[in-house]
């Protein structure tokens, strides 16, 4: 398949892209090179290749939610600018 100048105009109109007339010939050549590269892909032998496995179709293993403090609150609070009673101290935002 090759693209002619008429098809370049149609593609640019459908894509709502204004292509200056001076660039149409260059764009036609670029699109034809891209299509040539895509046609090369059909030459690849894929007879013994399994289809791509789509992980989104599988149910992911899930675990039950468990609330915990991570078992190292002192290490976490060591990074806080200020802490009291095992909690972060933050500025008051509501009067």
N, C-alpha and C positions, 0 to 999 in steps of 0.2 A: 504494500500500500504506500502510495506517495501522496503528499499534500501539495496542492497547487495554490496559486496566489488567491484564487476565489475562496478556497477553504480557509486560508489564513484570515481573510477578512471576516468570514462567517464565525470562526472561532473567537476572534477578538470582539466581535459584536455580541456573541453569546456570553462571553466572559466580562463584558462591559469594560474592556480595556481599550483605550485609544492608542492605536499603533500608528506612528507617523509613516507616511507612504515611503519614505526613504529606508525604513527599517523592515518593510514587509518582505523583501527578497531575502534578507539575512535571517529573519524569523522562519521563513519557509525552509531554508536550508537547515537550520537548527532542528526544527521539528522533524524533518525527514531523517536527519542523523539519529535522533532519539528513537524514531520508529524502526530504523534499521537495527539499532542495538536491541530493541525489544524482539524483533524478528529472530535475532541470533539466539535468543533464549529458547526458542522452539527447537533448536538443533540439539539441545542437551538431552541425553538419554536419561529418562527418569523412570524406567520400567521397574526397577527393583527398589525404588525409594518409597518409604512409608510416608503417608500424608503427615503434615505438621500436627503434632499433638497440641490440642488446645486445652490448657489447664483451666480455663474459666468454665469449662463444661463439667468439671469434677467438683464434688462437694469437698471443701477443705475440711480437714480434721479440726474439731473444735474442742475446747476444754471448758469446763464450768468456770464461770467468773468467781474469783475469790478475792475478797478485799483484804489487803494487808498493807503494812507500812514499809515493806521492802526489807525489814529486819535490820536496817542500819540507819535509824533516824539521826543518830549523833553525827554520822559522816555527812548526811544531807544538810543538816543544820549548820555544820561547820562552814559551809559556803555562804550562809545568810549574813547580811550586814548586821542584823539584830534578831535575836531569838529569845523567847521567854516561854517557860512551861512546856518545852518541847514543841513549840510552834514558831512559825515565822511572824515577826512583827512588821506590820505594814502601816503606811500612813492612813489616817482617817480620810475617807473620800466623801462621806455624807455627814452633813452637819445636823 
